[in-house]
């Protein structure tokens, strides 16, 4: 039996997909070695690290479980909160096309007859986590507790998300404080759907998935053969497919590694894309906070400095899977990291992926 951080014998799958000409060189060999090391550092049944560098893709897969029938790089993985990068781009698309402004009061979208607040929570506040909302609604926990280890979000449907928001009274004026909120981005999805008269899933398909050719991306599990199976903290107990309930915009996306690389590559090179303005918009800082304003946020990404320029990233997790997405315009590099084990204390997954992207 292999050790906890060693891939199962024969489980490694190394794939190089070249979108530009040229043979393998020393840099490619080094990159493959780095990816192999990163995969080996993660104790999970299935692990994928995928890099696109100047249009050339390199993937390395492994894990503690036997290889699945469908190659790991072809499975669809739950990306949890990294779904917010899709939500941010969708909102930017709608703003750039004049469908929305971002300044719409969310309450008015959800309840047109409601009396307008003096300081309303706007769509822009929701996507930037400055709406003054908690991470989750106050009544989420008692409703979710009976299914806390199996399906907590599925017990909280869309109508409850909207109702909880309309009943909530914020402690701080919207736009004055940052607090990460799944609740807020979930409300964004319902407010945008109400304002446009179109379901969130349909909007995402029309403005992001189909234009970018993301045929391997969806908001729910569809096929047991191609949807990656998550696992609990022990790395052995399978978990149910994630049901986001009324939190679709905040965490429902599942996608293949190649679709996620395609999504990130579009951010690296917006020029020539019909979505160029929106792709540039989600790279623009909209919020700076913390000591010395060191923490920078865009509509869709966390942004950190490197010696060569900024790197953009977002991580996510469900009850049985983890994801990390990031890109660096200065090096033309995009990184996707995925694994099928629930987050646990001192988990090295996000730190490993972040360090790989931050390397000079």
N, C-alpha and C positions, 0 to 999 in steps of 0.2 A: 504494500500500500504506500502511495506517495505521501509526502509531507503536505501540510496545510497550504503552503504557498507555492507548491510545485504543480504545474499542469499535469493532468492525467496523461500517462504515456500515450502518444499518438493523437492527443487532443489539439495540438497546435496546428493552426492553419495560417499560412503566410501568403498573402495575395498582394501583388503589385499591379496596379492598374494605371497605365500610362496614358495621359491625355495629350501629351506632347512628346515629340521624338527624343531619342537619345538613349544610350545604354546605361546600365547601372555603374555607378562609380563609387569612390570611397565614401562620399556623403550618404549615398543610398545604403551602403553596408552599415554605416554608423547608425543611421536612422532605424534600420531594421533591428539592430542590436538594442537600441534604446527602447523600442516598442516591445521587444521580447522581454526585456528586463522589467518594464512596467507591468506587463501582463502577469509575469511571474510573481510580482509583489502583491497581487490581489488574491485573497482567499475567497473565491466565489465559484459556483458551478460553471458559469459561463462568463468570459471576459473578452471584450473587444476594445482595442486601441486602434484608431484609424486617423491617419494624417494626410492632408492634402498640402503639398508644398509646390507653389508655382504651377498648379494644375495637375501635378503628378500625385497619384494616390498610393499609399502604402498602408496595408491593414495587417494586424497580427492578432490572432485569436487563440484562446486557450481556456483553461479552467480546471477545476477539481473533478468535474463530472465527465463521463464518457462523451465523446462528440455526438451531438444530436444528428438525426437523419438529415435534416436540412442544415447546411453549413451555417456556422454561427454568424458569418457576415451577411447572411441572407434573411435572418430572423428579424422580426420587429420587436423593439424594446420599449418599455415604458420609460418616459423621460421626466415624469413628475413636474416639478416646478420649472424646469427648463422650457416647458410649454409656454411660459410667459414671454419668451423671445419671439414666439410665433404670434402671440397676442399683441405685442408691441408693434411688430411689423404690420399686422393687419390694420391696427388703428392708424398707423402712419400712412398706409395705402389709402384708407378712407378719407383721411385729412387731405392728402395730396390731390385726391380726385375731387375734392369739394363736396363730398357726401356729408362729412362732419367737420367741425372745427376743433374739437377737443375741449372746447369751453362749455359744452352742453351740461347743464345740471343733471346728474344721474337720476335724482328723484323725479324730476319732471319727465324724463324719458320713460321711467317705469310707471309713473302715475301722473298723466298729463293734467288731471284736475286738481292736483295737490297745490297748496299754497306755497309759493316760492320762498325759500329761506334767504335770510339776509346775506349769509356767506355759504352758498351752496357747494356741495361736493361735486366737482366736475369730472368728466371722463379723464382729463389730464391728471387730476389728483389721484384717481384710482390706479392708473397705470404706473405712476411714479411712487406709489406707497406713501403718499402725503395726505390721504383723505381723513386721517385721524381714526381709522378703524383698527380693531384688534386683529390678531392673526386669524382668528376664527370667530364666528358668532357666539354669543354667550350661551345660547341653548344648544350649541353643536354637541357639546360633550355628553349631556344626559341622553340625547338621542342616539349618539354614536356608540356609547359605552357597551351596549349588548353585543355589538359586532366590532369591537375595537381592534381585534386581531385579524379580522377577516374582511369586513366591508363597511368601515365607518362612514366614508363619504357617500356611499350609495344610499345611506339612510337619511340623507339631507338633500332633498330635491330642489329643483330650480325655484319653485314658488316660495319655499322657505328662505332661500338666500335673499330673494328680493324683499320679502316681508320683513326679515330681520334687519335689512339695511334701512328700510323705510321707518322702522320703529327705533332705530339706534340714534342716540344723541351723543355726538362727539364731544370729548373733553377739551379739544384744542381746535382753533380755527383752521379749516382746511388749508393746506399749503405751507403750514408753519413748522411741522415736525415730520420726520421720516420714521415710519414703523412698518417693517415688512409684513404684508398682509395677503394671505391666500383669499380671505374674505373679500378684500377690495378688488382684486383682479377678477374674481368670480362675479362680483356685481357688475364690473365693467362689461363682461360678456353679455349679461342679460340686458344691461342698459343699451349697449350698441345694437343688440338684436331688436329691442323694442323701438329704438329710434329709426332703424332702417326697415323695419317690418320683415326682417329676414333672420332665420335661425342662425346661431353662431356657427354651427357646423357647415351650413351652406355658405356663409360668408367666408370662412376660412378656405373652403374648397375653391370658391370662385376667385378670391383675391391673392391666395398664397399657394395652395397645394397644386392646383392645375397650372397656373402660369409658370411655376418653377419646376414642373414635371415631377412632383413628389408623389408618384403612384403607390409608393410603399409606406405612406403615412396615413394614419386614421386616428379617430378619437375614441375607439373602443376595440376590444378584441374581436377578431372576425374569423380566424382560422387556427385551431389548435396546432396545426402542422407548422405554421410559420410565425406564430406569436410566441416569443420567448417566455418561458415559465420562470416566475420569480421564486425566491426561497427566503425562509426566515433567517434570523440571526445565526442559527447553527449551520447554515449553508446546506442543509439536507432536507428540511421540511418544505415541500412545495406550497406556494401561496396561490390564492385565487387571482384571476386577472383583475387588474385595478379597475374599479368602478368609481368615476369621479363624481357621480351624482350631479348636484347643481354647481359643481366647481370646474366645469369643462374648460373654461378659458384659463384657469389657474394651473391645471395639471393633467389634462386628459390625453395629450399627444403621445402616440407610440409610433416609432418609425424604424426603418432599417438604417444601418450605419451609412450606407451610400446615399440615402435620401438626406440624412443629416449633414453629410459632407457637401452635397449639392446646395443645401440651404445656406451653409456657412460660406461656400465659395462665392455665392452671389453677393454676400456682404463684403468680401474681399475685393471684388471687382464690379462695382455697380454700373460703370460706364457701359452703355450699349444695352442695358436691361430696360424693359418697359417700366420697371419699378425702381429706376435709378434714384429718383428723388426721395422715395420712401426709404430705400436702403441707406442713403446718405443721412437721412433724418434720424434713423435709429442709432447712428454712430455719434450723433451730436450730443455733448453733455447738456443735461437739463437740470441737474441738481448736484450740488457739492455740499458735503457735510463732514462733521467730525473735526478734530483738532487740525488746524491748518487747512481745512477743507480737503483733506486727503482722499476722502471717499467720494468717488465720482460715479454718477449714474446717468444712463441715457434712458430713452423710452423703453428699451428692451434689454439692456445689458448692464452688468457691473463693469466698470472700466478702471484698470490699474496701470500705472506707468511701468515701462521698462527702459533700459538704456537706449533702445532704438526707437521707441514710440509706444503708444498705448496698446494694451491687449484688452480684448472684450471677452466676457465669459458669463456663463450661468450654469449652475448645477441644479440637480433635482433628484428626488427619491420618492418611491412609492412604498408599499408594505413589503415588497420583495425585490425591488430593483433600484439601481442608481445610475445617474447619467451626469456627464460633464460635457458642455459644448463651449468652444472658444475659438477665437481667431486673432491674428496679428497682421494688420496691413503692412507693417514695416518689413516683415520677412515673407509675406505672401503665404502664411501658414494657417491652416485650419485644423482643429483637433476635435475628435469625437471619442469619448471614453464611456463604456457601458459595462455593467455587470449585473448578475442576477442573484444578489444577496442583499438582504435588508441592512441598512446602516446600523452600525453598533459603535460603542464607545471606542475612541482611538482608531477609528477606521481609516486606513491609509489611502482609500480610493481617490477622494477629491484632491488631497495633497499631492498624490503621485501625478495626477493629470495636470494639475495647476503647474507643478514644477516643470513638467515636460514642455508645456506651452511657453513658460517664462524663460526657458533656457535660451541663451544667445546663440 
